[in-house]
Amino acid sequence: MRILHVGNVHLVDPLRAHGHEVIAAFEEYPALAVPGVPFDVRALWRRLPFAPDLLLVADTLGPQALPFGLEDVPVPRVYYAVDVHMNFFWQRYYARLFDLVLVAQKDYVPVFDVPARWLPWGADERVFRERGLARIHDLVFAGTVDPATRPKRAAIVACLRERFGLETFGESVEKRLTWEEMGALFASSKIVLNESILGDLNFRVFEAMACGALLLTERIDNGLVDLFTPGEELAVYGPDDLVAQVEQHLGDDAARTRIAARGAALVRERHTLGVRMGELAAVVEAGIARRDTGADVALAWGMTAHLASVRGLATPAVTVPAAAMSLRAAADAGNAEAALGLAEILVWAGQEDAALTALAEARERDPGLLRAWLVAAEVERRRGHAAAAADLLRGGIQDAPAVTDATRELALAAVDRGLEDAGCSYALGLVLQEHGVPFTPGLVCQLDAGLPRTALDYLSAAVRAGSRRAAEQTARLFELVGLPNLAVLFDETAVGLAPDAVAARDDLSRTLRKSYRYAEAAHQARVARVLGGDDVGDATSEEREAASRDAEGALGDAALARLDADDVEGARVRLERARAAGGLNTAAIGELLALVDEAKQLR
């Protein structure tokens, strides 16, 4: 088979190993095809020495492969979405330009609205293989370890480093390992730790197993247990058994070696890149139905170029004008979504009047397109037109599909109270969440016009304005989608806003534990028990003292906050309850009560 390949270079040699003749566009035509710069594939097609049988485009790490003009390519067009867990928000548009989409993460297959099938990643067997090396490392992790950007990963690494002497490699960009170095490391390790950013079935799963190490990876979906059996070919962990899993497998050489050997054999047989490219070829040879994509090109390409630029994956100087031109054509053809996308570009370019015109077009064509109302309201609010902004919000809320009556009423009332109120941002966040736009993984906003895109944007604004409800709602949202490490940030905010609230402490304790921050989780649980008047007899004396000190501080903060709010009686009631419950420093409570009495006399 003759293949024109654009994108991920790791697929080229495995394809050639199957006997396919592959033209790697980035390597062989660098003047026409450059990562991150959209290019017309038709111009490249005319330069080819032969007519290919297949166009294969695969996403890359960093600047993306974004050929356009695919509607005129006369052979099957296949797109391989590898990092779909980070890029789905723009790949769902780009996918519309292809006949078939191959998806590396199983759970994302059903959410594409074009023909799609699961094709997991695999190990490059030339690099990741057993090498007959001594297993000199007990437990290793290879990859970025940054508490600021990977807090869950950093917590897991810290826990295992303290308990078992975990060794880390390639912790930063400057120290990143080459594939060859990583292959040698895995082949000389007993256990390789894996952590998943967004529940993704990542490269490390296949690579560590291929090298004959025991893979210890998080329990995830996305097809992990369809490919491998925990306890048979790999080991899995969660917050409740991370330490126990490491203890078990470091302590039983025979079982660990047996499981690792089964995993390596299975990967060699079924899960290499060579096997994957064989599966791809079989799909092509079985026949791929040609799709007529012409009618969808203007919107699909325009949104792809726009959102890839927003994500920082395409060169703005080339991509943004191309996006604007394509979206303008789609909007002129009556597409409301295209008019909305065009408006976002115009706001970023400082052309607010033109943006409002495009948004009016979008609302006229689709009154249920909620963000067309919300973006217009934000533009008007920035211009100082509060009344116009409020009218737009009311119009959008009234017509928004999939929003409950209770939330609709709450939001309308919040708009009436004022747009700058934290309650308004909170209510709009609830509306967008029910509307189906909670948050967008991977949306970095390199071209940031400051426009709210998701429920998270509104809820975060409410949190910044001091809304405890918004902090709790945002934390629940992240916890619900399996991102407890992000929930922690908002649970911490909720505790800061209500330091004596037992429920807030319990929530924080739960998400801290799910994020593998065990000591902090236990401490917050103890503080919650002290605040609730419960016994903490199972703790050490030092732990009890620390919990009591923090509980006293929480009571003091809460009492002072109530005093600041002129709620003198509320401060007294809370302190009296704490004194009656016992377990706290009664002298400290007495001092706070004296402060309350003094404030009452002054007022």
DOFILO-136607 format. One record per residue (C-alpha): residue number from 0; x, y, z. Coordinates in steps of 0.02 Angstrom, whole numbers. Layout:
<vokols>
VOKOL  seq       x       y       z
VOKOL  NUM       X       Y       Z
...
</vokols>
This chain:
<vokols>
VOKOL  seq       x       y       z
VOKOL    0       0       0       0
VOKOL    1      61     176     -40
VOKOL    2      32     297     103
VOKOL    3      50     485     121
VOKOL    4      81     511     306
VOKOL    5      70     679     394
VOKOL    6     109     691     579
VOKOL    7     172     571     711
VOKOL    8     343     509     653
VOKOL    9     337     353     764
VOKOL   10     214     272     644
VOKOL   11     323     283     488
VOKOL   12     448     142     517
VOKOL   13     317      18     582
VOKOL   14     216      50     424
VOKOL   15     369      25     314
VOKOL   16     410    -135     409
VOKOL   17     245    -205     343
VOKOL   18     304    -172     166
VOKOL   19     205     -12     137
VOKOL   20     281     128      37
VOKOL   21     267     281     149
VOKOL   22     295     463     106
VOKOL   23     326     556     271
VOKOL   24     272     732     227
VOKOL   25     366     824     365
VOKOL   26     529     735     322
VOKOL   27     520     730     133
VOKOL   28     430     894      93
VOKOL   29     484    1016     230
VOKOL   30     455    1166     117
VOKOL   31     271    1121     102
VOKOL   32     229    1030     264
VOKOL   33     281    1101     433
VOKOL   34     208    1054     604
VOKOL   35      96    1190     674
VOKOL   36      73    1277     506
VOKOL   37     -84    1233     407
VOKOL   38     -45    1185     228
VOKOL   39    -144    1139      73
VOKOL   40    -125     952      51
VOKOL   41    -178     972    -132
VOKOL   42     -18    1066    -170
VOKOL   43      82     925     -90
VOKOL   44     -20     794    -183
VOKOL   45      30     868    -350
VOKOL   46     214     851    -305
VOKOL   47     209     667    -258
VOKOL   48     304     541    -364
VOKOL   49     155     422    -361
VOKOL   50     -29     422    -317
VOKOL   51     -51     359    -139
VOKOL   52    -184     234     -88
VOKOL   53    -211     315      83
VOKOL   54    -193     482     171
VOKOL   55    -149     455     355
VOKOL   56    -141     605     472
VOKOL   57     -92     577     654
VOKOL   58     -82     700     796
VOKOL   59      86     742     871
VOKOL   60     156     803    1036
VOKOL   61     161     992    1020
VOKOL   62     128    1085     856
VOKOL   63       1     988     756
VOKOL   64     -13     917     582
VOKOL   65    -154    1018     504
VOKOL   66    -168     991     317
VOKOL   67    -324    1062     235
VOKOL   68    -404    1033      66
VOKOL   69    -439     852     115
VOKOL   70    -608     856      28
VOKOL   71    -517     844    -139
VOKOL   72    -403     698     -93
VOKOL   73    -465     551    -199
VOKOL   74    -415     409     -80
VOKOL   75    -472     355      95
VOKOL   76    -432     486     227
VOKOL   77    -391     423     402
VOKOL   78    -354     525     558
VOKOL   79    -269     449     711
VOKOL   80    -318     545     869
VOKOL   81    -186     490     995
VOKOL   82    -194     623    1131
VOKOL   83    -382     642    1113
VOKOL   84    -402     660    1302
VOKOL   85    -314     828    1285
VOKOL   86    -371     880    1112
VOKOL   87    -548     817    1086
VOKOL   88    -621     993    1090
VOKOL   89    -538    1034     924
VOKOL   90    -513     859     854
VOKOL   91    -701     831     851
VOKOL   92    -709     963     715
VOKOL   93    -555     905     620
VOKOL   94    -623     727     620
VOKOL   95    -766     784     509
VOKOL   96    -645     807     365
VOKOL   97    -597     621     364
VOKOL   98    -679     458     315
VOKOL   99    -625     367     474
VOKOL  100    -553     417     642
VOKOL  101    -444     299     742
VOKOL  102    -448     341     928
VOKOL  103    -314     288    1052
VOKOL  104    -427     312    1205
VOKOL  105    -575     192    1200
VOKOL  106    -698     298    1298
VOKOL  107    -690     437    1168
VOKOL  108    -743     329    1020
VOKOL  109    -931     353    1047
VOKOL  110    -921     543    1063
VOKOL  111    -858     572     886
VOKOL  112   -1000     606     764
VOKOL  113    -907     524     619
VOKOL  114    -857     341     593
VOKOL  115    -729     300     729
VOKOL  116    -647     146     801
VOKOL  117    -527     108     942
VOKOL  118    -342      87     900
VOKOL  119    -236      97    1059
VOKOL  120     -56     150    1056
VOKOL  121      80      17    1062
VOKOL  122     263      -4    1106
VOKOL  123     399      27     978
VOKOL  124     481    -143     991
VOKOL  125     645     -78     920
VOKOL  126     670      27    1077
VOKOL  127     559     -47    1211
VOKOL  128     610    -228    1232
VOKOL  129     693    -344    1356
VOKOL  130     880    -322    1343
VOKOL  131     948    -453    1463
VOKOL  132    1003    -317    1585
VOKOL  133    1013    -341    1773
VOKOL  134     862    -270    1864
VOKOL  135     961    -147    1968
VOKOL  136     818     -26    2004
VOKOL  137     681     -83    2123
VOKOL  138     552      51    2085
VOKOL  139     563     192    1957
VOKOL  140     462     330    1878
VOKOL  141     512     417    1717
VOKOL  142     424     579    1674
VOKOL  143     387     755    1731
VOKOL  144     367     777    1919
VOKOL  145     308     954    1957
VOKOL  146     196     987    2108
VOKOL  147     128    1143    2023
VOKOL  148      70    1059    1863
VOKOL  149      58     876    1916
VOKOL  150       7     881    2100
VOKOL  151     -66     705    2104
VOKOL  152      87     631    2021
VOKOL  153     202     728    2137
VOKOL  154     108     663    2290
VOKOL  155     120     481    2230
VOKOL  156     305     501    2195
VOKOL  157     337     583    2364
VOKOL  158     244     444    2456
VOKOL  159     337     304    2368
VOKOL  160     505     391    2377
VOKOL  161     487     405    2566
VOKOL  162     422     228    2592
VOKOL  163     519     130    2462
VOKOL  164     658     239    2391
VOKOL  165     572     268    2223
VOKOL  166     696     334    2094
VOKOL  167     640     466    1970
VOKOL  168     712     506    1799
VOKOL  169     673     645    1674
VOKOL  170     584     749    1806
VOKOL  171     593     909    1702
VOKOL  172     606     962    1521
VOKOL  173     792     989    1543
VOKOL  174     815     811    1611
VOKOL  175     695     724    1491
VOKOL  176     753     552    1437
VOKOL  177     771     500    1257
VOKOL  178     670     348    1203
VOKOL  179     830     246    1202
VOKOL  180     873     301    1380
VOKOL  181     697     263    1438
VOKOL  182     701      91    1358
VOKOL  183     864      50    1447
VOKOL  184     795     113    1613
VOKOL  185     636       9    1602
VOKOL  186     735    -145    1549
VOKOL  187     842    -129    1707
VOKOL  188     699     -99    1829
VOKOL  189     592    -218    1931
VOKOL  190     438    -106    1944
VOKOL  191     392      45    1838
VOKOL  192     265     165    1912
VOKOL  193     138     245    1797
VOKOL  194      19     389    1832
VOKOL  195    -115     448    1713
VOKOL  196    -150     633    1686
VOKOL  197    -331     621    1629
VOKOL  198    -372     437    1643
VOKOL  199    -280     405    1480
VOKOL  200    -205     242    1421
VOKOL  201     -33     318    1396
VOKOL  202     128     267    1309
VOKOL  203     212     214    1471
VOKOL  204      88      70    1494
VOKOL  205     148     -20    1338
VOKOL  206     330      33    1349
VOKOL  207     364     -24    1528
VOKOL  208     280    -192    1499
VOKOL  209     374    -220    1337
VOKOL  210     539    -202    1432
VOKOL  211     495    -342    1553
VOKOL  212     467    -231    1706
VOKOL  213     312    -251    1812
VOKOL  214     197    -106    1769
VOKOL  215     110     -28    1919
VOKOL  216     -22      88    1848
VOKOL  217    -178     177    1907
VOKOL  218    -347      94    1888
VOKOL  219    -422     183    1738
VOKOL  220    -548     157    1600
VOKOL  221    -510     192    1416
VOKOL  222    -486       7    1382
VOKOL  223    -349     -41    1505
VOKOL  224    -437    -198    1569
VOKOL  225    -493    -243    1392
VOKOL  226    -309    -263    1347
VOKOL  227    -234    -326    1510
VOKOL  228    -289    -421    1665
VOKOL  229    -236    -344    1831
VOKOL  230    -139    -469    1935
VOKOL  231     -98    -572    1781
VOKOL  232       0    -456    1665
VOKOL  233      14    -296    1767
VOKOL  234     -28    -221    1936
VOKOL  235    -151     -80    1968
VOKOL  236    -174      38    2113
VOKOL  237    -285     172    2187
VOKOL  238    -276     285    2340
VOKOL  239    -327     142    2456
VOKOL  240    -195      16    2404
VOKOL  241     -47     107    2326
VOKOL  242      72      65    2468
VOKOL  243       5    -112    2487
VOKOL  244      31    -148    2302
VOKOL  245     212     -93    2307
VOKOL  246     244    -192    2467
VOKOL  247     166    -347    2391
VOKOL  248     263    -343    2228
VOKOL  249     431    -291    2300
VOKOL  250     414    -427    2430
VOKOL  251     375    -570    2313
VOKOL  252     508    -586    2179
VOKOL  253     436    -744    2102
VOKOL  254     259    -674    2080
VOKOL  255     323    -506    2018
VOKOL  256     438    -588    1891
VOKOL  257     298    -703    1831
VOKOL  258     174    -560    1807
VOKOL  259     303    -451    1719
VOKOL  260     350    -593    1601
VOKOL  261     168    -622    1553
VOKOL  262     146    -437    1522
VOKOL  263     301    -427    1413
VOKOL  264     248    -578    1311
VOKOL  265      73    -508    1284
VOKOL  266     138    -340    1228
VOKOL  267     262    -421    1107
VOKOL  268     122    -525    1034
VOKOL  269     -22    -402    1025
VOKOL  270      23    -224    1075
VOKOL  271     171    -158     977
VOKOL  272     165     -17     851
VOKOL  273     201    -147     718
VOKOL  274      44    -243     768
VOKOL  275     -56     -81     773
VOKOL  276      -3     -31     598
VOKOL  277     -51    -205     539
VOKOL  278    -223    -177     613
VOKOL  279    -234      -9     527
VOKOL  280    -188     -86     359
VOKOL  281    -318    -223     383
VOKOL  282    -452     -91     411
VOKOL  283    -402       0     252
VOKOL  284    -394    -160     149
VOKOL  285    -568    -210     211
VOKOL  286    -633     -48     135
VOKOL  287    -669     124     206
VOKOL  288    -828     207     149
VOKOL  289    -799     374      66
VOKOL  290    -886     520     153
VOKOL  291    -943     677      63
VOKOL  292    -867     809     177
VOKOL  293    -884     959      61
VOKOL  294   -1035    1037     146
VOKOL  295    -949    1030     316
VOKOL  296    -778    1095     267
VOKOL  297    -797    1281     306
VOKOL  298    -858    1254     484
VOKOL  299    -750    1102     522
VOKOL  300    -588    1176     459
VOKOL  301    -625    1349     530
VOKOL  302    -659    1283     705
VOKOL  303    -508    1167     694
VOKOL  304    -392    1310     650
VOKOL  305    -471    1426     778
VOKOL  306    -464    1305     925
VOKOL  307    -294    1233     882
VOKOL  308    -230    1412     890
VOKOL  309    -317    1438    1056
VOKOL  310    -233    1280    1120
VOKOL  311     -63    1346    1063
VOKOL  312     -40    1203     939
VOKOL  313     -36    1307     778
VOKOL  314      54    1465     723
VOKOL  315     -68    1610     750
VOKOL  316      -1    1720     610
VOKOL  317     -52    1589     481
VOKOL  318    -191    1495     569
VOKOL  319    -301    1633     639
VOKOL  320    -330    1723     472
VOKOL  321    -367    1554     392
VOKOL  322    -490    1514     531
VOKOL  323    -577    1683     515
VOKOL  324    -596    1666     327
VOKOL  325    -666    1490     339
VOKOL  326    -785    1533     481
VOKOL  327    -845    1688     388
VOKOL  328    -891    1578     240
VOKOL  329    -983    1455     353
VOKOL  330   -1073    1596     443
VOKOL  331   -1127    1672     276
VOKOL  332   -1199    1502     234
VOKOL  333   -1307    1512     389
VOKOL  334   -1208    1417     520
VOKOL  335   -1232    1490     694
VOKOL  336   -1085    1398     773
VOKOL  337    -968    1471     642
VOKOL  338   -1030    1647     679
VOKOL  339    -993    1618     864
VOKOL  340    -817    1555     827
VOKOL  341    -786    1704     713
VOKOL  342    -844    1821     851
VOKOL  343    -718    1748     972
VOKOL  344    -579    1785     848
VOKOL  345    -644    1962     821
VOKOL  346    -648    1997    1008
VOKOL  347    -468    1936    1022
VOKOL  348    -423    2053     878
VOKOL  349    -507    2200     967
VOKOL  350    -649    2216     841
VOKOL  351    -792    2216     965
VOKOL  352    -923    2296     853
VOKOL  353    -894    2166     718
VOKOL  354    -898    2030     852
VOKOL  355   -1067    2089     916
VOKOL  356   -1134    2086     738
VOKOL  357   -1074    1907     715
VOKOL  358   -1150    1858     882
VOKOL  359   -1316    1934     832
VOKOL  360   -1309    1827     674
VOKOL  361   -1277    1673     780
VOKOL  362   -1424    1708     896
VOKOL  363   -1541    1740     752
VOKOL  364   -1496    1575     669
VOKOL  365   -1496    1472     829
VOKOL  366   -1578    1552     981
VOKOL  367   -1531    1400    1085
VOKOL  368   -1343    1428    1059
VOKOL  369   -1314    1485    1237
VOKOL  370   -1135    1546    1219
VOKOL  371   -1187    1666    1081
VOKOL  372   -1289    1757    1214
VOKOL  373   -1158    1742    1351
VOKOL  374   -1012    1803    1245
VOKOL  375   -1113    1951    1184
VOKOL  376   -1161    1991    1363
VOKOL  377    -977    1987    1415
VOKOL  378    -929    2106    1273
VOKOL  379   -1068    2227    1322
VOKOL  380   -1020    2216    1505
VOKOL  381    -841    2264    1463
VOKOL  382    -904    2413    1365
VOKOL  383   -1001    2473    1518
VOKOL  384   -1172    2428    1447
VOKOL  385   -1239    2336    1599
VOKOL  386   -1421    2344    1548
VOKOL  387   -1386    2273    1374
VOKOL  388   -1279    2136    1450
VOKOL  389   -1417    2090    1573
VOKOL  390   -1546    2082    1433
VOKOL  391   -1432    1965    1334
VOKOL  392   -1408    1852    1484
VOKOL  393   -1594    1842    1514
VOKOL  394   -1625    1800    1332
VOKOL  395   -1495    1662    1332
VOKOL  396   -1553    1587    1497
VOKOL  397   -1734    1583    1441
VOKOL  398   -1695    1488    1281
VOKOL  399   -1553    1377    1344
VOKOL  400   -1589    1192    1310
VOKOL  401   -1565    1057    1444
VOKOL  402   -1573    1179    1590
VOKOL  403   -1690    1138    1735
VOKOL  404   -1826    1260    1783
VOKOL  405   -1751    1281    1956
VOKOL  406   -1580    1330    1887
VOKOL  407   -1660    1443    1757
VOKOL  408   -1757    1536    1892
VOKOL  409   -1603    1548    2002
VOKOL  410   -1500    1622    1860
VOKOL  411   -1633    1748    1808
VOKOL  412   -1649    1808    1987
VOKOL  413   -1460    1823    2001
VOKOL  414   -1451    1929    1843
VOKOL  415   -1583    2043    1915
VOKOL  416   -1477    2068    2071
VOKOL  417   -1328    2128    1970
VOKOL  418   -1195    2062    1852
VOKOL  419   -1049    2098    1968
VOKOL  420   -1121    1995    2109
VOKOL  421   -1035    1828    2142
VOKOL  422   -1206    1746    2141
VOKOL  423   -1228    1793    1959
VOKOL  424   -1067    1708    1904
VOKOL  425   -1112    1557    2011
VOKOL  426   -1285    1541    1932
VOKOL  427   -1217    1560    1755
VOKOL  428   -1094    1422    1794
VOKOL  429   -1236    1308    1845
VOKOL  430   -1330    1351    1685
VOKOL  431   -1180    1308    1574
VOKOL  432   -1147    1148    1671
VOKOL  433   -1325    1086    1644
VOKOL  434   -1316    1145    1463
VOKOL  435   -1172    1022    1439
VOKOL  436   -1018    1134    1443
VOKOL  437    -939    1099    1614
VOKOL  438    -755    1120    1568
VOKOL  439    -638    1078    1425
VOKOL  440    -481     974    1458
VOKOL  441    -331    1040    1365
VOKOL  442    -404    1212    1328
VOKOL  443    -251    1317    1364
VOKOL  444    -311    1479    1282
VOKOL  445    -147    1541    1209
VOKOL  446    -252    1669    1115
VOKOL  447    -347    1723    1269
VOKOL  448    -480    1855    1242
VOKOL  449    -540    1830    1421
VOKOL  450    -706    1762    1362
VOKOL  451    -795    1634    1472
VOKOL  452    -805    1469    1380
VOKOL  453    -864    1345    1509
VOKOL  454    -954    1327    1675
VOKOL  455    -783    1321    1758
VOKOL  456    -745    1498    1698
VOKOL  457    -900    1569    1782
VOKOL  458    -882    1465    1939
VOKOL  459    -699    1516    1956
VOKOL  460    -749    1699    1942
VOKOL  461    -876    1672    2081
VOKOL  462    -744    1586    2187
VOKOL  463    -627    1735    2165
VOKOL  464    -769    1846    2223
VOKOL  465    -785    1744    2383
VOKOL  466    -926    1621    2344
VOKOL  467    -915    1465    2450
VOKOL  468   -1057    1384    2352
VOKOL  469    -958    1407    2191
VOKOL  470    -801    1333    2270
VOKOL  471    -898    1180    2328
VOKOL  472    -987    1160    2161
VOKOL  473    -823    1170    2065
VOKOL  474    -740    1044    2180
VOKOL  475    -885     922    2155
VOKOL  476    -874     946    1967
VOKOL  477    -690     898    1962
VOKOL  478    -715     754    2082
VOKOL  479    -859     689    1977
VOKOL  480    -751     678    1821
VOKOL  481    -607     594    1912
VOKOL  482    -492     744    1942
VOKOL  483    -484     753    2132
VOKOL  484    -316     844    2128
VOKOL  485    -404     992    2046
VOKOL  486    -551     975    2166
VOKOL  487    -428     998    2311
VOKOL  488    -393    1178    2259
VOKOL  489    -576    1225    2273
VOKOL  490    -608    1123    2430
VOKOL  491    -464    1219    2510
VOKOL  492    -547    1381    2458
VOKOL  493    -712    1324    2533
VOKOL  494    -624    1285    2697
VOKOL  495    -542    1456    2694
VOKOL  496    -712    1538    2671
VOKOL  497    -795    1433    2808
VOKOL  498    -653    1374    2921
VOKOL  499    -767    1301    3054
VOKOL  500    -878    1204    2934
VOKOL  501    -862    1018    2970
VOKOL  502    -932     966    2801
VOKOL  503    -805    1073    2708
VOKOL  504    -662     992    2805
VOKOL  505    -732     819    2768
VOKOL  506    -742     860    2582
VOKOL  507    -563     922    2583
VOKOL  508    -504     767    2675
VOKOL  509    -588     655    2546
VOKOL  510    -514     741    2392
VOKOL  511    -342     751    2473
VOKOL  512    -346     564    2501
VOKOL  513    -401     532    2322
VOKOL  514    -251     638    2271
VOKOL  515    -135     527    2373
VOKOL  516     -99     665    2500
VOKOL  517    -126     548    2645
VOKOL  518     -54     646    2791
VOKOL  519    -147     805    2745
VOKOL  520    -308     707    2721
VOKOL  521    -293     626    2892
VOKOL  522    -258     793    2974
VOKOL  523    -411     876    2896
VOKOL  524    -519     728    2951
VOKOL  525    -457     749    3129
VOKOL  526    -490     936    3127
VOKOL  527    -667     902    3064
VOKOL  528    -695     780    3207
VOKOL  529    -634     905    3336
VOKOL  530    -744    1042    3264
VOKOL  531    -891     922    3270
VOKOL  532    -855     878    3451
VOKOL  533    -806     698    3411
VOKOL  534    -668     597    3493
VOKOL  535    -499     583    3406
VOKOL  536    -434     449    3521
VOKOL  537    -359     346    3380
VOKOL  538    -233     485    3344
VOKOL  539     -65     511    3426
VOKOL  540     -48     648    3555
VOKOL  541      46     756    3430
VOKOL  542     -92     731    3301
VOKOL  543    -226     772    3427
VOKOL  544    -136     930    3478
VOKOL  545    -111     984    3298
VOKOL  546    -294     952    3258
VOKOL  547    -350    1049    3412
VOKOL  548    -239    1197    3369
VOKOL  549    -307    1205    3192
VOKOL  550    -486    1186    3255
VOKOL  551    -459    1329    3377
VOKOL  552    -387    1433    3238
VOKOL  553    -536    1391    3129
VOKOL  554    -656    1443    3267
VOKOL  555    -561    1604    3291
VOKOL  556    -564    1643    3106
VOKOL  557    -748    1602    3096
VOKOL  558    -790    1707    3249
VOKOL  559    -692    1856    3182
VOKOL  560    -775    1837    3012
VOKOL  561    -945    1841    3096
VOKOL  562    -894    1995    3193
VOKOL  563    -838    2080    3032
VOKOL  564   -1010    2041    2963
VOKOL  565   -1092    2116    3120
VOKOL  566   -1154    1943    3169
VOKOL  567   -1102    1956    3350
VOKOL  568   -1231    1832    3412
VOKOL  569   -1182    1706    3278
VOKOL  570   -1002    1714    3338
VOKOL  571   -1055    1685    3519
VOKOL  572   -1168    1537    3476
VOKOL  573   -1030    1448    3381
VOKOL  574    -904    1470    3519
VOKOL  575   -1024    1416    3655
VOKOL  576   -1062    1257    3559
VOKOL  577    -877    1221    3542
VOKOL  578    -848    1245    3728
VOKOL  579    -994    1132    3770
VOKOL  580    -929     996    3653
VOKOL  581    -760     995    3738
VOKOL  582    -595     937    3665
VOKOL  583    -532    1113    3631
VOKOL  584    -426    1236    3727
VOKOL  585    -555    1312    3841
VOKOL  586    -443    1458    3882
VOKOL  587    -430    1503    3698
VOKOL  588    -618    1492    3680
VOKOL  589    -639    1600    3832
VOKOL  590    -528    1733    3755
VOKOL  591    -631    1731    3596
VOKOL  592    -793    1744    3695
VOKOL  593    -723    1893    3786
VOKOL  594    -685    1972    3618
VOKOL  595    -863    1939    3562
VOKOL  596    -933    2020    3722
VOKOL  597    -822    2171    3696
VOKOL  598    -881    2188    3516
VOKOL  599   -1062    2173    3571
VOKOL  600   -1041    2315    3696
VOKOL  601    -958    2425    3566
VOKOL  602   -1098    2396    3444
</vokols>
